[in-house]
């Protein structure tokens, strides 16, 4: 029996269905990872979020956004998987159409969000610095703020908002152990209570302010995220095209004709299965 163009398209669609299922399983796992990250930040109070929120709630919505995004991606991936498996049914094609439209809207939102983030990044940095100062001002009066800032300074190898003078300029202010440069100083207590107007003693401290350290860290992460987002957006566009192609597959019924020596033929089923 000769292979027809319709047979080739059928094979391609079956292969693409498998690819879609695999990609959506990966998408569901990514959604689960985002959900767990958001839940961890929400329950465990991420150090960066606590520092950034200051005296208001500007940044506390970030973990909630991650949780919602994770759930959304898991549901969307489930719709794509079910639609791909049952693409020959009417409701399966409806799911694929909903999936394709939603994914296209998501790609558009990613592009708009990326442009807005690039344009407003300086405003976000300024807002972070303002909020961080609010928590820093409570370093000596709020034990929770002290713990968070000490962990922050140790993690990012930084000291104060701009530098160590943010501590020394406070009334009776002293530089904490968390500002000690662990590369130069072996024992933290050897850098506490020194005269930091002396350049040699200044070398015992982290010289970078935590706002600049946070900006640099975020910039490195965002560069990697931007590259991944571009690749992800391209993959999403391809998935939208593939979804439309798979959704266009019609249900076929194969049967043998009664005439002797006749081959099997494909007849388009006029009645769509429900």
C-alpha positions in Angstrom: 0.0 0.0 0.0 1.4 3.4 -1.0 2.1 6.0 1.7 0.0 9.0 1.1 0.5 12.6 2.2 -2.3 12.1 4.7 -0.3 9.2 6.3 2.7 11.4 6.6 0.7 14.2 8.3 -0.8 11.6 10.7 2.7 10.4 11.7 3.9 13.9 12.2 0.8 14.8 14.4 1.4 11.7 16.5 5.0 12.6 17.1 4.1 16.2 17.9 1.5 15.0 20.4 4.2 13.0 22.2 6.4 16.1 22.2 3.6 18.3 23.6 2.9 15.8 26.4 6.6 15.8 27.4 6.9 19.6 27.2 3.8 20.0 29.3 5.0 17.5 31.9 8.2 19.6 32.1 6.0 22.8 32.4 4.0 21.2 35.2 7.2 20.4 37.1 8.4 24.0 36.6 5.1 25.3 37.9 5.5 23.0 41.0 9.0 24.4 41.5 7.7 28.0 41.3 4.9 27.1 43.7 7.3 25.6 46.2 9.6 28.6 46.0 6.7 31.0 46.6 5.4 29.0 49.5 8.8 28.8 51.0 9.3 32.6 50.7 5.8 33.1 52.1 6.0 30.8 55.1 9.7 31.2 55.8 9.8 34.9 55.2 12.7 35.2 52.7 15.5 37.5 54.0 15.4 39.6 50.9 11.6 40.1 51.2 11.8 41.0 54.8 14.5 43.6 54.2 12.7 45.0 51.2 9.3 45.4 52.7 10.4 48.0 55.2 7.4 49.6 57.0 4.9 48.7 54.2 3.7 45.7 52.1 5.2 46.7 48.7 7.2 43.5 48.3 5.3 41.0 50.3 3.1 40.2 47.3 6.0 38.6 45.4 5.7 35.2 47.1 1.9 35.2 46.6 2.5 36.0 42.9 4.9 33.1 42.7 2.3 30.7 44.2 -0.4 31.9 41.9 1.9 31.6 38.9 3.0 28.1 39.9 -0.6 26.9 40.2 -1.6 28.6 36.9 1.3 26.8 35.0 0.4 23.5 36.5 -3.3 23.8 35.5 -2.3 25.1 32.0 0.1 22.2 31.5 -2.6 19.7 32.6 -4.9 21.2 30.0 -2.3 20.8 27.4 -1.6 17.2 28.3 -5.3 16.2 28.3 -5.9 18.0 25.1 -3.0 16.4 23.4 -4.0 12.9 24.4 -7.7 13.4 23.4 -7.1 15.7 20.5 -9.4 13.6 18.2 -12.4 14.3 20.3 -14.4 17.5 20.2 -13.8 18.5 23.8 -10.1 17.6 23.4 -9.8 20.0 20.5 -11.6 22.6 22.6 -9.0 22.2 25.4 -6.2 22.6 22.8 -7.7 25.8 21.5 -8.1 27.2 25.0 -4.5 26.1 25.7 -3.2 27.7 22.6 -5.0 31.0 23.2 -3.9 31.1 26.8 -0.3 30.4 25.9 -0.3 33.1 23.3 -1.6 35.6 25.8 1.0 34.4 28.3 3.8 35.0 25.7 2.4 38.5 25.0 2.4 39.3 28.7 5.9 38.0 29.1 7.1 40.3 26.4 5.2 43.3 27.9 6.5 42.5 31.3 10.1 42.2 30.1 9.9 45.6 28.4 8.3 47.3 31.5 10.9 45.6 33.8 13.8 46.9 31.6 12.3 50.5 31.6 11.4 50.6 35.3 14.4 48.8 36.7 15.9 52.0 38.2 12.6 52.8 39.9 12.5 49.3 41.4 16.1 49.7 42.7 15.3 53.0 44.3 12.2 51.6 45.9 14.2 48.7 47.2 16.8 51.0 48.7 14.1 53.1 50.4 12.4 50.1 51.9 15.7 48.5 53.0 16.6 51.7 54.9 13.4 51.3 56.9 14.4 47.9 58.1 18.0 48.9 58.6 16.9 51.8 60.9 15.5 49.1 63.3 18.7 47.2 63.4 19.5 48.2 67.0 15.9 48.3 68.2 14.3 45.3 66.5 15.9 41.9 67.2 14.2 40.4 64.1 15.6 43.1 61.9 19.1 42.5 63.4 19.0 38.8 62.6 17.8 39.4 59.1 20.4 42.0 58.3 23.2 40.0 59.8 22.2 37.0 57.6 21.9 39.3 54.6 25.4 40.8 55.1 27.0 37.4 55.6 25.3 36.0 52.5 26.2 38.9 50.2 29.5 39.9 51.7 28.4 43.4 52.3 28.0 45.9 55.1 25.3 48.5 55.8 23.2 50.3 53.2 26.1 52.0 51.4 29.0 50.9 53.6 30.2 50.4 57.2 29.7 54.1 58.0 25.9 53.5 58.2 26.7 51.8 61.5 29.4 54.1 62.8 27.3 57.2 62.1 24.6 55.9 64.4 24.6 57.2 68.0 26.9 54.8 69.9 27.0 52.8 66.7 29.4 49.9 66.3 30.1 47.7 63.3 28.7 44.2 63.8 30.5 40.9 63.3 28.5 40.2 60.2 30.4 43.0 58.4 33.8 41.3 59.0 35.6 40.4 55.9 36.1 36.7 56.4 38.8 36.5 53.7 41.0 38.9 55.7 39.8 38.3 59.2 39.9 34.7 60.6 38.1 35.4 63.9 35.2 37.8 63.6 35.8 39.4 67.0 39.1 40.8 65.7 37.3 43.3 63.5 34.8 44.5 66.1 35.3 47.7 68.0 38.2 49.0 65.9 38.9 52.6 64.8 37.6 52.4 61.3 38.9 55.9 60.3 42.2 53.9 59.9 42.5 52.4 56.4 44.1 49.2 57.6 41.2 48.5 59.9 38.7 49.3 57.1 40.2 46.4 55.1 38.9 44.1 57.7 35.3 44.9 56.7 33.3 44.2 53.6 33.6 47.5 51.7 30.5 47.0 49.5 27.1 48.3 50.7 24.3 45.8 50.8 22.1 47.8 48.4 24.8 47.7 45.7 25.5 44.0 46.5 21.8 43.2 46.1 21.6 45.1 42.9 24.6 43.3 41.5 23.3 39.9 42.6 19.9 40.6 41.1 21.4 41.9 37.9 23.3 38.6 37.5 20.2 36.6 38.1 18.1 38.7 35.8 20.6 38.4 33.0 20.3 34.6 33.2 16.5 34.8 33.6 16.2 37.1 30.6 18.2 34.6 28.5 16.0 31.7 29.7 12.9 33.7 29.2 13.7 34.5 25.6 14.3 30.8 24.9 11.2 29.9 26.8 9.1 32.4 24.8 10.4 31.0 21.5 9.5 27.5 22.7 6.1 28.7 23.7 5.5 30.2 20.3 6.5 26.9 18.7 4.1 25.1 21.0 1.2 27.4 20.0 1.8 26.6 16.4 2.1 22.8 17.1 -1.0 22.9 19.2 -3.0 24.4 16.4 -1.6 21.8 14.0 -2.5 19.0 16.3 -5.9 20.4 17.1 -6.7 20.4 13.3 -6.4 16.5 13.2 -9.7 14.9 12.4 -11.0 11.6 13.7 -10.8 8.9 11.1 -12.4 5.5 10.8 -10.7 2.6 9.0 -12.6 -0.4 7.7 -12.3 -3.0 4.9 -14.5 -2.7 1.8 -16.5 -5.8 0.9 -15.1 -6.0 -2.6 -12.4 -8.7 -3.1 -8.8 -7.5 -3.1 -9.6 -4.0 -2.0 -7.3 -2.1 0.3 -8.3 -0.4 3.6 -9.4 3.2 3.1 -9.7 6.1 5.5 -13.1 7.7 5.7 -13.6 11.1 7.5 -16.0 10.5 10.3 -18.8 13.0 9.9 -20.0 12.5 13.4 -17.6 14.0 15.9 -17.1 12.0 19.0 -18.0 13.8 22.2 
